[in-house]
């Protein structure tokens, strides 16, 4: 196919690099563009990973802030757990001890009321006994016991009302947990506000540090209280174990005929009541730690 100069239109040869008429260079050395394959080649895994890395470098600032917040939160959690392992158990504050005693006494009153109500029910059956109608001595004895139990129940109710007035509800551990939850919400809300550009960066960082410090202080205070309460629970469990041992010893003395059946039953009831009271204390304290 004949070839012509693009500048002057004169015929030229395929091997010519310059036009022999106008002297201008011919465009013979420009490589032709390669034809694209009709079927696209699959993208290599290395190229995808490379593109992902590039995309990560240009992540929006909002995403980077959120990731930074999560990373910092994780660091704070690890730091808190580490400090927890090294921390010594501090003595419980007097006002907290006082509140715990109120809670324990309140639970103890409920137990005593149950015991007295059972005795009252049992003793009330005596009023249906035939002797109650014709035996004046028996009737007088039953009435005195009934009156005594009713008086004790009345006194317990009065004490119960006094304790209710002094009880701080919720207990301090729950109140501190509410404060911690509030700080967690404030931190999340602050991050959301910053992402929506409603809070500038300087304000965000200052408030974030403030909320984090307050949250950390609350967590430490709560953990100190719980550790002190757990120590008390452990002491009660030791007391319970010792009392259970004494109860078994009492049973052994009965089998060895050192005690009569009545003596054994009376003593066993005492052990049973003491154990129930200790279990009530343990149960109360364990509930207060949650």
NUTOR-70768 format. One record per residue (C-alpha): x, y, z. Coordinates in Angstrom, 3 decimals. Layout:
BEGIN
> px_py_pz
> X_Y_Z;
...
//
This chain:
BEGIN
> px_py_pz
> 0.000_0.000_0.000;
> 1.566_3.381_-1.080;
> 2.580_5.753_1.681;
> 2.490_9.561_1.640;
> 4.001_12.342_3.741;
> 1.466_13.738_6.166;
> 2.875_17.236_5.788;
> 3.239_17.775_2.004;
> 1.485_14.724_0.540;
> 4.486_13.571_-1.492;
> 4.874_9.784_-1.998;
> 7.489_8.180_0.262;
> 8.946_4.699_0.795;
> 8.331_2.463_3.771;
> 11.977_2.672_4.804;
> 12.162_6.493_4.604;
> 12.540_8.324_7.887;
> 12.349_11.809_6.399;
> 10.349_13.200_3.473;
> 12.659_13.799_0.478;
> 10.523_16.800_-0.613;
> 9.822_18.766_2.653;
> 12.464_17.133_4.891;
> 10.128_16.620_7.844;
> 10.358_13.379_9.928;
> 7.934_10.627_9.158;
> 5.959_8.924_11.955;
> 7.251_5.449_11.222;
> 8.887_4.668_14.597;
> 5.832_5.230_16.799;
> 4.713_1.843_18.092;
> 1.165_0.849_17.417;
> -1.047_0.399_20.421;
> -1.572_-3.222_21.438;
> -5.018_-4.604_20.987;
> -6.859_-5.428_24.166;
> -7.799_-9.012_24.604;
> -11.496_-9.600_24.149;
> -11.487_-11.681_27.365;
> -10.292_-9.790_30.444;
> -7.475_-11.414_32.384;
> -8.345_-12.233_36.032;
> -7.018_-9.791_38.597;
> -4.168_-11.258_40.610;
> -4.467_-11.653_44.398;
> -1.329_-9.574_44.900;
> -2.889_-6.685_42.973;
> -6.073_-6.830_45.093;
> -4.073_-6.781_48.332;
> -2.015_-3.896_46.973;
> -5.167_-1.936_46.149;
> -6.600_-2.678_49.596;
> -3.462_-1.322_51.258;
> -3.700_1.824_49.165;
> -7.342_2.198_50.128;
> -6.468_1.852_53.792;
> -4.015_4.727_53.505;
> -6.740_7.035_52.246;
> -9.456_6.043_54.724;
> -11.814_8.875_55.654;
> -10.919_10.707_58.835;
> -14.133_9.548_60.512;
> -13.165_5.894_60.152;
> -9.666_6.591_61.440;
> -11.129_8.334_64.499;
> -13.410_5.399_65.215;
> -10.559_2.882_64.896;
> -8.356_5.050_67.083;
> -11.075_5.155_69.739;
> -11.447_1.336_69.693;
> -7.679_0.804_69.911;
> -7.348_3.233_72.804;
> -10.274_1.602_74.592;
> -8.600_-1.799_74.260;
> -5.341_-0.386_75.639;
> -7.188_1.122_78.595;
> -8.890_-2.213_79.331;
> -5.574_-4.101_79.295;
> -3.963_-1.446_81.472;
> -6.860_-1.616_83.957;
> -6.706_-5.441_84.160;
> -2.958_-5.302_84.747;
> -3.307_-2.761_87.557;
> -6.103_-4.861_89.052;
> -3.785_-7.845_89.396;
> -1.222_-5.828_91.346;
> -3.661_-3.865_93.517;
> -3.875_-4.678_97.234;
> -7.263_-5.060_98.878;
> -8.148_-1.809_100.632;
> -10.257_-1.736_103.816;
> -13.904_-0.906_103.249;
> -14.960_2.662_104.142;
> -16.961_2.922_107.364;
> -20.079_4.304_105.665;
> -20.067_1.367_103.222;
> -19.632_-1.110_106.090;
> -22.570_0.519_107.869;
> -24.759_0.140_104.793;
> -23.703_-3.494_104.383;
> -24.607_-4.188_108.010;
> -28.039_-2.646_107.376;
> -28.571_-4.864_104.339;
> -27.437_-7.958_106.254;
> -29.623_-7.100_109.243;
> -32.592_-6.512_106.949;
> -32.114_-9.982_105.418;
> -31.669_-11.463_108.897;
> -34.956_-9.933_110.008;
> -36.740_-11.566_107.070;
> -35.313_-14.929_108.131;
> -36.289_-14.418_111.793;
> -39.801_-13.423_110.770;
> -40.137_-16.619_108.747;
> -38.957_-18.715_111.704;
> -41.353_-16.966_114.112;
> -44.275_-17.261_111.708;
> -43.605_-20.996_111.435;
> -43.586_-21.257_115.243;
> -46.775_-19.199_115.428;
> -48.484_-21.491_112.939;
> -47.321_-24.565_114.817;
> -48.362_-23.160_118.205;
> -51.751_-22.068_116.866;
> -52.564_-25.737_116.339;
> -52.483_-26.114_120.134;
> -55.567_-23.902_120.391;
> -57.511_-26.645_118.633;
> -56.333_-29.251_121.123;
> -59.040_-30.555_123.477;
> -56.921_-29.622_126.512;
> -57.098_-25.966_125.442;
> -60.814_-26.021_126.297;
> -60.736_-27.614_129.749;
> -57.090_-27.389_130.949;
> -56.611_-23.819_132.180;
> -52.884_-24.295_132.830;
> -52.299_-25.603_129.316;
> -54.398_-22.793_127.830;
> -52.482_-20.155_129.813;
> -49.119_-21.578_128.691;
> -50.172_-21.599_125.023;
> -51.521_-18.039_125.205;
> -48.320_-16.753_126.821;
> -46.216_-18.330_124.076;
> -48.528_-16.982_121.357;
> -48.360_-13.501_122.841;
> -44.566_-13.668_123.113;
> -44.157_-14.690_119.469;
> -46.547_-11.967_118.284;
> -44.606_-9.414_120.333;
> -41.308_-10.528_118.775;
> -42.784_-10.318_115.274;
> -44.088_-6.808_116.046;
> -40.645_-5.732_117.308;
> -38.991_-7.139_114.198;
> -41.371_-5.166_111.983;
> -40.549_-1.966_113.862;
> -36.825_-2.614_113.436;
> -37.422_-3.437_109.783;
> -39.053_-0.018_109.217;
> -36.120_1.761_110.903;
> -33.595_-0.073_108.711;
> -35.596_0.721_105.563;
> -35.298_4.404_106.370;
> -31.510_4.106_106.647;
> -30.961_1.899_103.611;
> -29.423_3.645_100.624;
> -30.900_2.162_97.488;
> -29.477_1.209_95.148;
> -26.379_0.005_97.009;
> -23.168_1.953_96.337;
> -21.765_-0.751_94.011;
> -24.820_-0.456_91.762;
> -24.658_3.346_91.894;
> -21.027_3.325_90.784;
> -21.849_0.874_87.990;
> -24.538_3.307_86.809;
> -21.891_6.045_86.754;
> -19.573_3.804_84.696;
> -22.373_3.074_82.222;
> -23.033_6.791_81.938;
> -19.365_7.498_81.097;
> -19.368_4.741_78.469;
> -22.423_6.339_76.874;
> -20.813_9.792_76.970;
> -17.676_8.463_75.260;
> -19.667_6.779_72.496;
> -21.894_9.798_72.034;
> -18.874_12.126_71.909;
> -17.262_10.007_69.189;
> -20.500_10.023_67.213;
> -20.779_13.805_67.535;
> -17.200_14.203_66.341;
> -17.787_11.946_63.351;
> -20.762_14.113_62.424;
> -18.511_17.221_62.702;
> -20.607_18.629_65.551;
> -17.557_18.788_67.828;
> -14.114_20.089_66.866;
> -11.013_17.942_67.304;
> -9.578_19.846_70.285;
> -12.845_19.677_72.233;
> -13.231_16.005_71.309;
> -9.783_15.089_72.645;
> -10.191_17.068_75.904;
> -13.619_15.674_76.698;
> -12.569_12.189_75.729;
> -9.643_12.233_78.161;
> -11.905_13.676_80.882;
> -14.566_10.971_80.458;
> -11.944_8.226_80.263;
> -10.318_9.356_83.515;
> -13.665_9.587_85.311;
> -14.622_6.126_84.051;
> -11.284_4.712_85.227;
> -11.727_6.278_88.692;
> -15.217_4.803_89.036;
> -13.988_1.369_87.944;
> -11.189_1.424_90.490;
> -13.533_2.523_93.286;
> -16.040_-0.209_92.403;
> -13.348_-2.892_92.223;
> -11.909_-1.878_95.614;
> -15.333_-2.196_97.209;
> -16.015_-5.576_95.605;
> -12.620_-6.948_96.664;
> -13.257_-5.863_100.266;
> -16.717_-7.434_100.212;
> -15.350_-10.671_98.749;
> -12.876_-10.823_101.613;
> -15.765_-10.579_104.069;
> -17.657_-13.286_102.141;
> -14.615_-15.547_102.365;
> -14.474_-15.079_106.146;
> -18.165_-15.974_106.415;
> -17.633_-19.110_104.324;
> -14.840_-20.175_106.702;
> -17.168_-19.570_109.645;
> -19.834_-21.663_107.913;
> -17.366_-24.518_107.328;
> -16.349_-24.494_111.012;
> -19.977_-24.481_112.116;
> -20.771_-27.401_109.797;
> -17.869_-29.291_111.382;
> -19.244_-28.640_114.863;
> -22.676_-29.835_113.734;
> -21.215_-33.118_112.481;
> -19.356_-33.497_115.770;
> -22.630_-33.006_117.621;
> -24.184_-35.736_115.488;
> -21.247_-38.013_116.301;
> -21.749_-37.413_120.036;
> -25.392_-38.393_119.652;
> -24.501_-41.653_117.885;
> -21.944_-42.319_120.644;
> -24.831_-41.849_123.115;
> -23.152_-38.912_124.811;
> -26.322_-36.875_124.134;
> -29.972_-37.753_124.489;
> -32.251_-37.434_121.478;
> -33.878_-34.277_122.873;
> -30.505_-32.668_123.577;
> -29.309_-33.549_120.077;
> -32.445_-32.206_118.365;
> -32.328_-28.946_120.322;
> -28.637_-28.453_119.558;
> -29.121_-29.417_115.892;
> -31.871_-26.818_115.495;
> -29.502_-24.183_116.885;
> -26.830_-25.182_114.354;
> -29.410_-25.142_111.575;
> -30.536_-21.604_112.433;
> -26.942_-20.322_112.728;
> -26.034_-21.843_109.365;
> -29.106_-20.313_107.738;
> -28.127_-16.886_109.112;
> -24.581_-17.195_107.759;
> -25.918_-18.356_104.379;
> -28.270_-15.368_104.368;
> -25.335_-13.016_105.024;
> -23.274_-14.609_102.242;
> -26.205_-14.483_99.831;
> -26.872_-10.816_100.693;
> -23.241_-9.785_100.195;
> -22.938_-11.706_96.917;
> -26.043_-9.948_95.584;
> -24.614_-6.566_96.611;
> -21.411_-7.206_94.632;
> -23.361_-7.579_91.368;
//
